Amino acid sequence: MYLRDLLPGSAIEIQTRNRLYVIVMQAEGEVLISGHPDFCPSPVLVKVDGSNWGGSMLKQGFIGRGMRLEFRHPVFQTVTTSPIFEIRQVA
């Protein structure tokens, strides 16, 4: 799923091996993300870089199953999730 295809206000759930994240699209490629007890127990404004396969190669602006979401947190800097199992658009 390419983030550029989502309108501001759109929400998606991202189920990883360890967590369920909710992201809500904002303007300028930023999102509100929640779902991690340490990094984002309540919504935090972050910049999603994209997804990777666990290495240094990043598919920018993309969220994919089997990949790891990578985002820039205002306090914790770059955060990489466990592998993504499911991506669902929330009504």
C-alpha positions, 0 to 999 in steps of 0.5 A: 500500500502506497501512502500517497494513495491515502487521503488525509484523515484515512486510517489503517491498521497494521498488524505486526508480529508483536503489535497492532498499530493504527495510523491516521494520515495527515498532511505533508506525508505525516501520520498519527501513529499509536499502538506501541506501549513505549513509542506511541501509547497514544497518537504521535505525529511521525514521518513514515519512511516506508518499509524494509525487509529487515536490511538497509534497503527501504521501499519509500512511502510503501507499507507491505506485508512481510516487511517492517514499517520504518518511521521517524519518531520525534523522541526515539528517532528511527523506529522499525517494527516487527514484520507486518502480517496484515494491513487493513483500511479502517472505515 
